[in-house]
Amino acid sequence: MRTLFEPVALGALTAPNRVIMAPMTRGRATRDHIPTAIMAGYYAQRASAGLIISEAIGISRQGLGWPYAPGLWSDEQVEAWTPVTRAVHDRGGRIVAQLWHMGRMAHSALTGEQPVSSSATTTPGDAHTYDGRKPYEVARPLAAEELLDIAGDYVSAARNAIAAGFDGVQIHPANGQLIDQFLRNNSNLRSDDYGGSIKNRLRLLKLVTRAVASAIGAGRTSVRLSPNGETYGVDDSDPTPLFTAAADLLNTIGIAFLELKEASPAGTFVSTEVPRQSPMMRKYFKGPLVLNSDYDLARAQADLDSGLADAISFGRPFLANPDLVRRLQDRAPLNPAEESTLYSQGAEGYTDYPTLPDIRAVA
């Protein structure tokens, strides 16, 4: 029987345990999207994870519309990420960079241009900006020839990630971001080679993943999908054939691992009645499968035991518990996450969560 606390091969990497740190936006970079020194401490604290998947990192100014989020398109950003990856490696950890283009979820107040997407659609609600919340804007549909440039931005960011010391990258076509906007039929209204059929809607995912895998190696390239339910207004009327086809495509490319964020009816981030797609996708994707969303120890072990998952990624439990692996091993209580400091700047709610030894020292 496999346990959470034994090694697993994830492409070119070997994780010493199956407790993966999920990607989480934290907003501790500068206004110019440069990583800051405090980020090195945050990630180093969590280096006992089998693998850290970084917060989402912008591949271009066009694609990054979140305040104080980091990027990976400039030499200055590469230089600033280097101490972060070094700090994780010095603690014996492994870290991959999640690569992000927000598409229609970006805002001109941050990017300086109209947001782009598969089609002229609008994300519901309000965007985060430096001047508070602003309504999302109607997106400009990307021309087919522009998609080669988007793939080129992903490749440049992936190469920059390796130069900065990351152990690999994760492409982010989940949670309503740009590639997700191409995948799903309520946001992709195109009639060209990138719209309509499932094969066409998968074309951008295929283009980007093949390009990144060719640039840095498939064994250092992973992908995250959110196959069931709606996120930020992006949804599909028939997810099973779409995402089983995506699983088959990614299996053919031979990526290091596939991570799935799966909502549930009582989910904390998103909730849905749409069934989990992982059982169907598992039949098509033969590589390591990492599952995510609202896991506890018992549920995580059950999905390992059944063979559905090879590892489990934890989000907010890792945010609030730097020593989550030890706490799960010891079945110790977990610190709750402080909602008010999720996206604030500074150490509060970031690097000041206590470990078990911290708590016992003052008990």
N, C-alpha and C positions, 0 to 999 in steps of 0.2 A: 504494500500500500504506500502510495506517495504521500508525503506530508508537505506542508508549507515551508518546512525548514530544511529541506534538502536541495541540492544543486539542480539547475536546469540549464540546458544549452539553448541560447537564444541567438541563432545565427552564429556570427563570429565571436560572440561573447558567451561566457559561462557565468551565470548568476549563482552565488553561493546559497541562496534561498529563493523561494517563489513568492515572496512578499515584495511586490513592485510598488514604487511610489508613482502614483498617477500624475499626469500633468495638471497644474493648477495655476491660473493667472493670479499674480500677487501684487503687481504694480509697485515695485521698489526700484525701478530704473529711473533715469533722469527724464526730463521733458524731451530731450533729444534721443531718447531710447537707448541710452548707454547703460550697461550694467554697472552697479555700484558695489562697493566693498562689502556692504552688509549681506549681499547675496551669496558671497563665498561662505560666510558663516552659516547661513540658513541651509544651504545644500550640504555642507560638510557635516552638520549636526545629524543629517539623515542618511549618511553614507552607509549605514548598516543594511539598508534596503538591498534586496537582490539586484535591483537596477533602479536608478532614478530616471524618470522621464521628466525633462525640464518643463517649466511653464511654457506656454505657447510663445514663440519667438518670431517676430515679423521678418518676412523674406524681402520686403521692399517697403518704401514709404507709402506707396499706393495701397498696400495691403494691411497696414497697421493703423487701426483706428481705435486704440484703447490707451487711455492716459497712463503714462509711466511704465508702459510695457517695453521690454527690451527688443532689439533687433539684431540682425546678423547680415547686414548688407554693406557695412563699411569696415575699413581697417581699424578705426577707433573702437568699434564694437567688438571685433575679433580680439583686439588687445585687452579689452576690459573683461571679456569672458574667460581669458586664459587663467587668471588667478582663481576663478570659480571652479573650473574643471580640475585645476591642480589641487585645490583644497579637498575636493572629493576624493581624488586619487591618493592623496597623502593619508587619508583615513581608510584606504583600502576599498573605496567604492567605485562604482561604474555609473556613468551618466550619458544619456543621449539627449539631443536637442530636438524638441518638437517644433516643426516648421509650419508657419501660419500665414495664410492670406485670408482676410476676413470677408472679402467680396462686398456684398451689399450692407454688411454690418459695420463697415468703416464709415467715417463721417468727414465731410470736407473741412470741418473745424480743426481736425487733426492732420489730415493728409494733404489739404490744399487743393483737392480735386473732387469731382463727383464720384461717388462710389461706383464700382463696377460689379457685374454679375453675369449670369447666363442670359438673363432677360431683364426687361424693364419692370422690375418688381421692387417692393419696399418691405423691409423688415418691420414687423409691428412693434410699437412702443417707442422708447427713447434710447438714444445712444449716450454713453458716458463721454464727456469732453472735459477739458480743463476749465470750462466756464459753466459746469453743471450739465444737467440732462438737456438734450436737444432731440426733437423728433428725427427719426431716421429719414433718409432722403431716398428718392426714387433712383434706382441704379441705372447706369448706362450699360446696355448689353455689349459684351466684348465681341469684337470681330474675330473671326476664325484665325486670322493671321496673328492676332495679339496673343493667342494662347501659346504659341511657341515662345513668346517673350516671357509669359508667366512661368512656363516650364524652365526656361533659362534662369529666372530668378530663384526658383527652387534649387536648381543645380548649383548656382553661385552660393546660396546660403548653406547648402550641404557641404560644399568644399570649405567654406569659411568655418563651419562647425568643426570639421576635422582639424583645420589649422588652429582652432582655438583649444583643441585638446579633448573635444567630445569623443566618445567611443562609437558614436553612430548618430543617426537621426530618426525621427518619427515624422512622417508626413501626416498632416492633420485635415482629413476630409470629413470630419465629424461635426456635430453640434451646430449645424446650420452655416458653416463657413463656406468659402468660395467653391471648393470642389463638391461639397455636399449640395450646393445650390445647382450644380450641373447634374448631380446624380438623381435628384428627386423630381417627380413629375408635377408637383404643384408650384415649383420655383423655376423649372426649366421649360420654357414655352417655345423653344427654338424649333425651326423647321429645316436647319442645315445638318451637316454631318455630326454635330454635337448635341442634337436634340431629337426627340421623338422616341425611337426604339431604345430598349435597354442597352444594346450594343453601342449606340451613339452616345447615350448619356454617360456611359462608362469611359468614353474616349479620353476625356481630360485626366481622369484618374490613371488610366493606362499610360498616357503620354508622360505625365509627371513622374510616376513611379519607375517606369523604365529608364527615364533620363537620370534620375537620382541614383538608381541602382547601378547604372553603367558608370556613373561618375565616381562613386565611393565604394561600390560593391553591394550586391544584394544582401550579403550577410551582415551589413551594417545599416540596412534600410528597413524600417518598419512602418506600419500604417495603423491609424486609429479610425474606426468607423462607429457611428451610432445608429444601428439599423432598425430600431423599433420606436415608433412614435415621433412626435413633432418636437423640434427645438428651434426657437427663434423664428417660428412661422414656416420652417422648412419641413416638408413631410412628403410621403409617397403613398399613393392609394393602394399599392400592391407590393409591399416591401420584400416578400420572400423571393420571387424570381429575380428582383434587382440585386439583392444582397448575396444570394447564392451565386449569381453570375460574378459579382465582385470578388467573392471568396475564391472562385475558380480562377479568375484572372490573376489575383495576387499569389495564388499557389503556383501558377505557371511561371510567374516572374521569380519566385523563390525567395521572397522577402524573409527577413530574420524572424519576425513574429507579427501577428495580427492582434491588435487590442480592440475589444468591443465594449463600448459604454452602453449598457442595456438598462433602460428605464423600467420601472415597475409601477403597479397601481399606487403604491405608497412611497414613491421615490422622493428623496429630499431635494434633488436638483430639478428634475423633471419627473412627471408621472404620466403613465399611459396605460391603457387597457390593451394595447397592441402586444401580442405575444412576443417573447424573446425569440430572436432569430438564430442564436448561436447553435441550437441543436441541428437546424437545417444547414447552416453554414459549415459546421464541423465536418459534414460529409464531403465537402468540396475543398476545404483548406486543411492540408495535411501537416503543415508546419506548426510551431508552437502557438497556441491560442491563449491569450491573456484576457480575462474577463474582469469587468469593472462595474461598480455602482452599488453602494449600500451593502457591502459585504461585512459580515462578522466572521469570527473564527469558524463557527460550526457550518455556516453556509459555504464558506470558502473550501473547507475540507471536503464537504459533500460533492462539490463540483470537481475537485481533484479526484476523488474516489471514483466517480462515475466515468472519468476520462473525458468529460466535456471540456475542462480547462487544464492547461499545463502550469499556469501561474495566475495569481489574482493581483490586481492593482487596487490600491487604497488611496483615496483622495484626502478628504478632511481628517480622517484618523491620523494620517501622516503629517498633515499640517499642524495638528495640535499635539502630536506625540512624536518627538524626534527619535525616540527609542521604541518605535512601534513594534519592531521585530521582537525585541526582548519582552515587551508587554504581552504580546500574543503568546510567546513561548511560556511565560509565567502565568498566563491567564490573569494578568493584573488589570485593575481598572484603567480606563482611558480618560485623559483630559478632554473636556468638551472644546470644540472650536468656538472662538469668539467671532461672531458674525460682523461686528462693527469694525473690525480691523482687517478684514479679508483683503481689501484693496487700498488700505491707507499706507502712508509712507512711514519709515522708521522701524525700530525694533519691536515696538509693542504689538503683540499678536503675530510676531514673525519669528524672532530668535529668542524670545523670553519664555516659551513654554517649558515647564519643568520636566526633567527626566525622573525616572524612579529613584535614582540616588539623590537627586535634589530634594524630592519629597521626603525621603526617609531621613535626610540630614536635618530637617527642621521638625520632624515628628517628635 
